[in-house]
């Protein structure tokens, strides 16, 4: 065998306990996630996995698709800075290089570096910077020759849906938690059909935790609530909600296996010293302790949403209506789930955003004390106004038959489809009270808890998200509803939503849910606020005006009831 093209002297490398465990697990699982602490040797271990696959026999292909190679693109999750991404790229390249050099030499195999675009093989020495540049330019192809003519290869690429449809062999997804949410969703949708059709395609995800709890990697790695994560040098295994095996190695596990971090002067730190440093406080939960914290950027907390769906699994239904038969089925489900509480209906009318048509959404919410139960959530893309109005009448009829009286009211979003909403209100005037909600209008009088004017879009979004996040809701346990409820984001006090490019979902079930919350009697303050004291009232008209408006609002809602 010829001498490897790249040579360098390094100290002897020893794998830690959790690395050895991971290498064994990867051989047994077709899909696995290395959910490891920051700087826990993820890239090194992925290099070892790649070498293991390539050294079995010639002709094997490994694809290393790292989010770090999206540097400079808006697709990269903004929780990681450009500088940090550049450092990650250099470290990944160095880790890959070291693994291949050491293992090729140990097994007497010929390791060569090639340019994947030109096919050129680099025979001479290649500096660390040259190697990193080739890695970052996505033209790096590493070949492991089994003899003079046959070899296996690893391709270094950026993870994008256009290339994902052609992935074969073993795919390594380094930094899988730091792609953009929409990009990661599109990647998984592109890969899934191939994964089901090609039995030898393997997928290994690796990352620590990002801050955006809407990200598929965040939900994929959620542990069972009963899991105990006492420090273990081998890490911890569990199955995520989609059945994928998760190997979790937090900083405490890594330290138990011999990992060490250093302070600003290069001195080793104990785990306690690292934790007590105020500079590390913000990054500990995500980068090192791998704690799934409720919140993130979405309006609805992920953990609260999952809890609501677990609670409502047998108490309500979600139906994507595509014909008359499925609509009749949804009515049967509504009959089966309705109880004796007050009922409100919320209807979000289909619109077109950025040339993408999103569905209409209808939510039937029942209120029992402080608890809300969504008995039916139905979405459809029916454009015939007459059909839509008949469906709304059907729901009113089913509620009346089940409870002996009509729903409290039907609230319709009339912001964009004003003429349809007005005509529908007229058509249903004899069967149910209908209130048209224009999102851009200010809520008057000013609701308690607000200091400045607020429009209906923000107010109703606050009411609904606060109720869900406070664990007052039971929601249907449908994946579509979960994904759709995670689309709305509150940014600078406003609710915004980018449509899902695959389904057209636009947070529509969130919108019909908030309308149903309002319809069933939701109101008042969506979050806590301080009561006014007598001293406040004595200060003049401001305190007195607020109290008067609270009383007026309470009287108005009592009259409506």
C-alpha positions in Angstrom: 0.0 0.0 0.0 1.2 3.5 -0.7 1.9 6.0 2.0 -1.1 8.2 3.0 -1.1 11.6 1.3 -1.5 13.5 4.5 0.7 12.7 7.5 1.0 14.4 10.9 2.1 13.5 14.4 -0.5 13.4 17.1 -0.7 12.0 20.6 -2.4 8.6 21.1 -6.1 8.8 20.8 -8.4 6.9 23.2 -12.1 6.6 22.8 -14.3 7.3 25.7 -16.9 4.9 27.0 -19.9 6.6 25.4 -18.1 6.7 22.0 -17.5 3.0 22.1 -21.2 2.4 23.0 -22.3 4.6 20.2 -20.2 2.8 17.6 -21.8 -0.5 18.6 -25.3 1.0 18.5 -24.8 2.5 15.1 -24.1 -0.9 13.6 -27.4 -2.2 15.0 -29.7 0.7 14.2 -30.7 2.0 10.8 -31.5 5.4 12.2 -29.9 6.8 15.4 -29.3 10.2 17.0 -26.2 11.1 18.8 -27.6 13.8 21.1 -24.4 14.9 22.7 -23.0 17.8 24.6 -21.1 20.6 22.8 -17.5 19.6 22.2 -18.2 16.0 23.1 -16.4 14.5 20.1 -19.5 14.3 17.8 -17.5 15.0 14.7 -14.7 12.6 15.6 -17.2 9.9 16.3 -19.0 10.5 13.0 -15.6 10.3 11.3 -15.1 6.9 13.0 -18.5 5.8 11.8 -17.7 6.8 8.3 -14.4 5.0 8.3 -16.0 1.9 9.7 -18.6 1.8 6.9 -16.0 2.5 4.2 -13.5 0.0 5.4 -15.9 -3.0 5.2 -15.6 -3.3 1.4 -14.9 -1.2 -1.7 -17.8 0.6 -3.4 -19.4 2.0 -0.3 -20.5 5.6 -0.1 -20.8 7.8 3.0 -22.4 11.3 2.7 -21.5 13.8 5.4 -24.1 16.5 5.3 -23.3 19.1 7.9 -25.3 22.2 8.7 -22.0 24.0 9.3 -21.5 24.0 5.5 -24.5 26.3 5.1 -22.3 29.1 6.5 -23.2 32.4 5.0 -26.7 31.2 4.0 -29.9 32.5 5.6 -30.9 28.9 6.0 -28.6 28.4 9.0 -30.4 28.8 12.3 -29.5 32.2 13.7 -29.0 30.8 17.2 -25.4 30.1 16.0 -23.3 33.0 15.0 -21.3 33.1 11.7 -18.0 33.2 13.7 -19.1 30.1 15.7 -20.1 28.3 12.5 -16.7 29.0 11.0 -15.0 27.5 14.1 -17.2 24.5 13.9 -16.3 23.9 10.2 -12.6 24.0 11.0 -13.0 21.6 14.0 -15.1 19.2 11.9 -12.5 19.2 9.2 -9.7 18.5 11.6 -11.6 15.7 13.3 -12.4 14.0 10.0 -8.8 14.3 8.9 -7.4 12.8 12.1 -9.8 9.9 12.2 -9.0 8.8 8.6 -5.3 9.2 8.9 -5.0 7.2 12.1 -7.3 4.4 11.1 -6.0 4.1 7.5 -2.5 3.7 8.9 -3.6 1.2 11.5 -5.4 -1.0 9.0 -2.8 -0.6 6.2 -5.3 1.1 3.8 -4.6 3.9 1.4 -6.3 7.2 2.4 -6.4 9.8 -0.4 -8.1 13.2 -0.8 -9.8 14.2 -4.0 -11.8 17.1 -5.4 -15.3 15.8 -5.9 -15.9 18.2 -8.8 -12.8 17.7 -10.9 -11.8 14.2 -9.6 -8.2 15.5 -9.0 -6.3 13.4 -6.3 -4.0 15.4 -4.0 -0.8 13.4 -4.0 1.3 15.9 -2.1 1.0 17.3 1.4 -2.1 19.2 2.2 -2.0 21.7 5.0 -4.7 22.0 7.7 -6.0 25.2 6.2 -6.0 23.7 2.7 -8.0 20.7 4.0 -10.4 22.9 5.9 -11.0 25.1 2.8 -11.7 22.1 0.6 -14.0 20.8 3.3 -15.9 24.1 3.5 -16.1 24.5 -0.3 -18.1 21.2 -0.4 -15.7 19.7 -2.9 -14.0 17.3 -0.5 -14.1 13.6 -1.4 -12.2 11.3 0.8 -11.3 7.9 -0.7 -10.2 4.8 1.1 -8.5 2.5 -1.4 -8.7 -1.3 -0.7 -6.3 -2.0 -3.6 -4.9 0.1 -6.5 -8.2 0.6 -8.3 -11.1 0.0 -5.9 -12.1 2.3 -3.2 -15.0 3.6 -0.9 -15.6 7.3 -0.6 -17.0 9.9 1.7 -18.6 13.0 0.1 -18.7 16.3 2.1 -21.8 18.3 1.2 -24.3 20.8 2.6 -27.7 19.4 3.5 -30.2 20.8 1.0 -33.5 19.1 -0.2 -32.4 19.1 -3.9 -29.5 16.8 -3.2 -31.2 14.9 -0.4 -33.4 13.2 -2.9 -30.4 11.4 -4.3 -28.8 10.3 -1.0 -27.7 6.7 -0.8 -25.5 4.7 1.5 -24.8 6.0 5.0 -25.7 9.7 5.7 -24.1 11.6 8.6 -26.1 14.7 9.7 -23.7 16.6 11.8 -25.1 19.7 13.6 -28.6 18.5 12.6 -30.2 20.7 15.3 -29.0 23.9 13.7 -30.6 24.0 10.3 -33.5 26.3 9.7 -36.9 24.8 10.8 -38.4 24.9 7.3 -35.2 23.5 5.8 -35.0 20.6 8.2 -38.7 19.8 7.6 -38.1 19.8 3.8 -35.0 17.6 4.2 -36.9 15.0 6.1 -39.7 15.0 3.7 -37.3 14.6 0.8 -35.4 11.7 2.4 -38.3 9.7 3.8 -39.6 8.1 0.5 -36.0 7.1 -0.3 -35.5 5.7 3.1 -38.6 3.5 2.8 -37.6 2.3 -0.7 -33.9 1.7 -0.2 -33.2 -0.8 2.7 -29.4 0.0 3.0 -29.8 3.7 3.5 -28.7 4.6 7.0 -29.2 8.0 8.8 -27.1 9.2 11.7 -28.1 12.5 13.3 -25.7 14.3 15.6 -26.0 17.6 17.5 -26.5 19.3 20.8 -29.7 21.2 21.4 -30.8 24.4 19.6 -32.9 27.1 21.2 -35.8 26.9 18.7 -38.3 24.4 20.1 -40.2 24.3 16.8 -37.2 22.5 15.3 -37.7 18.8 14.3 -34.5 17.9 16.2 -35.9 19.4 19.4 -39.0 17.3 19.2 -37.2 14.2 18.0 -35.0 14.2 21.1 -37.6 14.8 23.8 -37.1 12.2 26.5 -39.8 10.3 28.3 -40.9 12.2 31.4 -39.8 9.4 33.8 -36.2 9.2 32.5 -33.4 9.6 35.1 -30.3 11.1 33.7 -27.8 10.5 36.5 -24.2 10.9 35.3 -23.2 7.8 33.3 -19.9 7.5 31.3 -21.8 5.4 28.7 -24.5 8.0 28.3 -28.3 7.1 28.2 -30.5 5.5 25.5 -34.2 6.1 24.9 -36.6 6.1 22.0 -37.9 9.5 20.9 -41.5 10.2 20.0 -41.0 9.0 16.4 -39.3 5.8 17.5 -35.7 6.8 16.7 -33.1 5.6 19.1 -31.5 8.5 21.0 -28.1 8.3 22.6 -27.9 11.2 25.1 -24.6 12.3 26.4 -24.8 15.5 28.5 -21.8 17.3 30.0 -22.1 15.4 33.3 -21.9 12.1 31.3 -18.9 13.3 29.3 -17.1 14.3 32.5 -17.8 10.9 34.0 -16.1 9.4 30.9 -13.0 11.6 31.2 -14.0 14.8 29.3 -12.4 18.1 30.6 -13.1 21.7 29.8 -10.6 24.5 30.4 -10.8 28.1 31.8 -9.5 31.3 30.1 -6.0 30.6 31.3 -5.9 27.0 30.0 -6.4 25.4 33.4 -8.6 22.3 33.7 -12.0 23.0 35.3 -14.1 20.6 37.4 -17.7 20.2 36.3 -18.8 22.3 39.3 -16.4 25.1 38.4 -17.7 25.2 34.9 -21.3 25.3 36.1 -20.7 28.0 38.6 -19.1 30.4 36.1 -21.8 33.1 35.3 -20.5 33.4 31.7 -21.8 29.8 31.1 -25.2 30.2 32.6 -27.2 31.0 29.4 -25.6 28.2 27.3 -25.7 25.4 29.9 -29.3 24.2 29.3 -28.8 23.9 25.5 -25.2 23.4 24.7 -24.2 21.2 27.6 -27.0 19.9 29.8 -29.4 19.2 26.8 -32.5 20.3 28.7 -35.6 20.7 26.6 -36.9 24.0 28.0 -40.5 25.0 27.3 -40.9 28.1 25.2 -38.6 29.0 22.3 -39.8 31.2 19.6 -43.3 29.7 18.9 -46.3 31.2 20.6 -47.4 27.8 22.0 -44.9 26.1 24.3 -44.0 22.7 22.9 -44.3 20.8 26.2 -47.6 22.5 27.0 -48.8 21.5 23.6 -47.7 17.9 23.9 -49.4 17.7 27.4 -52.6 19.1 25.9 -52.6 16.6 23.1 -51.9 13.7 25.5 -54.9 14.9 27.6 -57.2 15.2 24.6 -56.2 12.0 22.7 -59.6 10.4 23.5 -61.7 13.5 24.0 -61.6 15.2 20.6 -60.8 14.6 16.9 -58.9 16.2 14.0 -60.1 15.5 10.5 -58.7 16.7 7.2 -61.9 16.9 5.1 -61.4 16.1 1.4 -64.9 14.8 0.5 -68.4 14.4 1.8 -67.7 11.1 3.4 -64.9 12.4 5.5 -67.1 15.3 6.5 -69.9 13.0 7.7 -67.3 11.1 9.6 -66.2 14.2 11.4 -69.8 14.9 12.5 -70.0 11.4 13.9 -66.8 12.0 15.9 -68.2 15.3 17.2 -71.4 13.6 18.4 -69.3 11.0 20.2 -67.1 13.5 22.0 -69.5 16.3 23.0 -70.3 16.8 26.7 -72.6 19.1 28.6 -70.4 22.2 28.7 -70.7 25.5 26.9 -69.7 25.3 23.2 -68.1 27.9 21.0 -67.2 27.7 17.3 -64.2 29.4 15.6 -63.8 29.5 11.8 -60.7 30.8 10.0 -61.5 31.3 6.3 -59.0 30.0 3.6 -56.8 32.7 2.1 -53.8 32.8 -0.3 -50.4 33.8 1.1 -47.3 34.1 -1.2 -49.1 32.1 -3.9 -49.8 29.3 -1.4 -53.4 28.4 -0.6 -53.9 27.5 3.0 -56.9 25.6 4.2 -60.0 26.8 6.1 -60.1 25.6 9.7 -63.1 25.0 12.0 -62.7 24.4 15.8 -65.4 23.3 18.1 -64.4 24.0 21.7 -66.3 23.0 24.8 -65.8 24.8 28.1 -66.2 23.1 31.4 -65.1 25.4 34.3 -61.6 26.5 33.5 -61.0 23.5 31.2 -61.3 23.7 27.5 -61.7 20.7 25.2 -61.5 20.9 21.5 -64.1 18.4 20.5 -63.5 18.7 16.7 -60.9 20.5 14.6 -61.6 20.2 10.8 -59.6 21.6 8.0 -60.5 21.7 4.3 -59.7 23.4 1.0 -63.3 23.7 -0.2 -63.9 26.9 -2.3 -67.6 26.7 -2.8 -69.2 29.1 -0.3 -72.5 27.2 -0.3 -70.8 24.0 0.8 -68.9 25.8 3.5 -72.1 27.4 5.0 -73.9 24.0 5.0 -71.0 22.5 6.9 -71.2 25.2 9.5 -75.0 24.6 9.8 -74.3 20.9 10.2 -72.1 21.6 13.2 -74.6 23.9 14.8 -77.3 21.2 14.3 -75.1 18.4 15.8 -74.3 20.6 18.8 -78.0 21.6 19.3 -79.1 17.9 19.1 -76.5 16.8 21.6 -77.0 19.6 24.1 -80.5 20.8 23.6 -79.3 24.3 22.6 -77.1 26.0 20.0 -73.5 26.9 20.5 -72.9 30.1 22.5 -71.6 31.8 19.3 -69.7 31.3 16.1 -66.7 33.7 15.6 -65.5 34.1 12.0 -62.3 35.9 10.9 -63.5 38.5 8.5 -60.2 40.3 7.9 -59.5 39.1 4.4 -62.8 37.4 3.2 -65.2 40.2 4.4 -68.0 39.5 1.8 -68.0 35.8 2.5 -68.1 36.4 6.3 -71.0 39.0 6.0 -73.0 36.6 3.8 -72.4 33.7 6.1 -73.5 35.8 9.1 -76.7 36.6 7.3 -77.3 32.9 6.3 -76.7 31.6 9.8 -78.5 34.4 11.7 -81.5 32.2 12.5 -79.5 29.2 13.9 -76.5 30.7 15.9 -75.2 34.1 17.0 -72.3 35.1 14.7 -69.6 37.6 15.5 -67.2 38.8 12.8 -63.7 39.4 14.0 -61.5 41.8 12.0 -57.9 41.2 13.2 -56.6 44.7 12.5 -59.2 46.5 14.6 -58.4 47.7 18.1 -60.1 46.0 21.0 -62.3 48.5 22.8 -62.5 49.0 25.7 -58.8 48.2 26.3 -58.7 44.7 27.9 -57.3 44.4 31.4 -53.6 43.7 31.4 -52.7 46.0 28.5 -51.3 49.5 28.8 -51.5 50.3 25.1 -54.0 49.7 22.3 -54.1 46.1 21.1 -55.8 44.7 18.0 -57.9 41.5 17.9 -55.2 39.4 16.3 -52.8 40.0 19.1 -55.4 39.9 21.9 -57.0 36.7 20.8 -53.6 35.1 20.1 -52.6 36.1 23.7 -55.8 34.6 25.1 -55.5 31.3 23.3 -51.7 30.8 23.7 -51.9 31.7 27.4 -54.7 29.2 28.0 -52.8 26.4 26.2 -49.6 27.3 27.9 -51.3 27.3 31.3 -52.5 23.7 30.7 -56.2 24.5 30.4 -56.6 22.8 27.1 -57.2 19.3 25.8 -56.4 19.1 22.1 -56.7 16.4 19.5 -53.6 14.3 19.2 -52.9 14.9 15.5 -49.5 15.5 14.1 -50.9 18.1 11.7 -52.4 20.1 14.5 -49.1 20.0 16.5 -47.1 21.2 13.5 -49.7 23.9 12.6 -49.9 25.2 16.2 -46.1 25.6 16.2 -46.1 27.9 13.1 -47.3 31.2 14.7 -44.5 33.1 16.3 -44.8 36.2 18.4 -42.3 38.8 17.2 -42.1 42.3 18.7 -45.6 41.9 20.1 -47.1 40.7 16.8 -48.1 37.2 15.6 -46.5 36.2 12.4 -46.6 32.9 10.5 -44.8 31.6 7.4 -46.9 29.0 5.4 -45.6 25.5 5.3 -44.5 25.0 1.6 -45.6 21.4 1.5 -49.1 21.5 3.1 -50.0 25.2 2.9 -50.6 25.2 6.6 -50.4 28.7 8.0 -51.2 28.3 11.7 -54.9 27.9 10.6 -55.9 25.6 13.5 -54.2 28.1 15.9 -56.4 30.8 14.4 -59.6 28.9 14.5 -58.7 27.7 18.0 -58.3 31.3 19.3 -61.6 32.3 17.6 -63.3 29.3 19.4 -61.7 30.3 22.7 -63.2 33.8 22.2 -66.6 32.4 21.1 -66.9 30.1 24.1 -66.5 33.0 26.5 -62.7 33.6 26.7 -61.8 37.1 27.6 -60.3 39.3 30.3 -56.6 39.3 30.9 -54.5 36.7 29.0 -51.7 37.1 31.6 -51.3 38.3 35.2 -51.4 42.0 36.1 -51.4 43.9 39.3 -54.7 45.1 40.8 -55.1 48.8 41.5 -55.1 50.0 45.0 -57.1 52.9 46.5 -54.0 55.0 46.3 -53.9 54.4 42.6 -57.5 55.6 42.3 -56.8 58.8 44.2 -54.1 59.7 41.7 -56.6 60.8 39.1 -58.5 59.7 36.0 -56.1 57.0 34.7 -56.7 54.6 37.6 -60.4 55.3 37.6 -60.7 54.9 33.8 -59.0 51.4 33.9 -61.4 50.3 36.7 -64.4 51.6 34.8 -63.3 49.8 31.6 -62.8 46.5 33.5 -66.3 46.8 34.9 -67.8 47.8 31.5 -66.0 44.8 29.8 -67.3 42.4 32.5 -70.9 43.8 32.1 -70.7 43.4 28.3 -69.5 39.8 28.5 -72.2 39.0 31.0 -74.9 40.4 28.7 -73.6 38.4 25.8 -73.7 35.2 27.9 
